[in-house]
Amino acid sequence: MTSSDVSTRESSQLAVASTTLGPWRTAGAVGVVGGGAALAVDLITLHWSLSVLAGPAGIALFLFFLVGGVGSVVGRKGDRRLRRWAAEHPWETALVPAVGLAVTNTLTQFFLSGSGVFASIFTGLWHAAVLGVVIGVVGSVTASRRSQN
């Protein structure tokens, strides 16, 4: 199946399907541990405020989508056709967790911090952009290394 055989809608569906093959339980555990550690640091250093949960929640979400997204582009378990498609299209696969982070982090920042709507949107978008670049680069490097072997 080549890129020309797949419509834009089918490509989007394949990206979502290949992302579901990531290690999402492990990602959840990493997110909880990372967010909990960030919250503990905030509490120990007495950075108490009404928005004490916004930073750790953002870190937890970022780690969750990072581990799940990277696992979806480099993992070896699951449907072999979806894995091959994800390896051939790492940037499209990286877009799914990035959009998920953008939405959830924007909502988290808006409701848990003192940030306004535009500041929350900006924070969510730049975090998602960093996440998408990291997952895309990891997927591209992994795919090129696999094709060399």
Residue pairs with C-beta under 8 A, 6 or more apart in sequence:
1 85
6 14
11 89
11 92
12 92
14 82
14 85
14 89
14 92
15 86
15 89
15 92
15 93
15 95
15 96
16 96
17 82
18 72
18 73
18 82
18 83
18 85
18 86
18 93
19 68
19 69
19 72
19 86
19 93
19 96
19 97
20 72
21 71
21 72
21 75
21 77
21 78
21 79
21 82
21 83
21 86
22 67
22 68
22 69
22 70
22 71
22 72
22 75
22 97
23 67
23 68
23 71
23 75
24 68
24 71
26 67
26 71
27 63
27 64
27 65
27 66
27 67
27 68
27 71
28 64
30 63
30 64
30 67
31 60
31 61
31 63
31 64
31 67
32 60
34 59
34 60
34 63
35 56
35 57
35 59
35 60
35 61
35 63
36 56
36 60
38 55
38 56
38 59
38 60
39 52
39 53
39 56
42 48
42 52
42 55
42 56
43 52
50 114
51 112
51 113
51 114
53 112
54 108
54 109
54 112
54 113
54 115
55 113
57 108
57 112
58 105
58 108
58 109
58 123
58 127
61 101
61 104
61 105
61 108
62 101
62 105
62 127
62 131
65 97
65 98
65 100
65 101
65 131
66 97
66 131
66 134
66 135
68 97
69 93
69 94
69 96
69 97
69 98
69 131
69 135
70 134
70 135
70 138
70 139
72 86
72 93
72 96
72 97
73 86
73 87
73 90
73 93
73 94
73 135
73 138
73 139
73 142
73 143
74 138
74 139
74 142
75 83
76 83
86 93
86 139
87 139
87 142
87 143
87 146
88 143
90 135
90 136
90 138
90 139
90 140
90 142
90 143
91 132
91 136
91 139
91 140
93 135
93 139
94 131
94 132
94 133
94 135
94 136
94 139
95 132
97 131
97 132
97 135
98 128
98 129
98 131
98 132
98 135
99 128
101 124
101 127
101 128
101 131
102 124
102 125
102 127
102 128
103 124
104 124
105 123
105 124
105 127
105 128
106 120
106 121
106 123
106 124
106 125
107 120
107 124
109 115
109 119
109 120
109 123
109 124
110 116
110 117
110 120
113 120
115 123
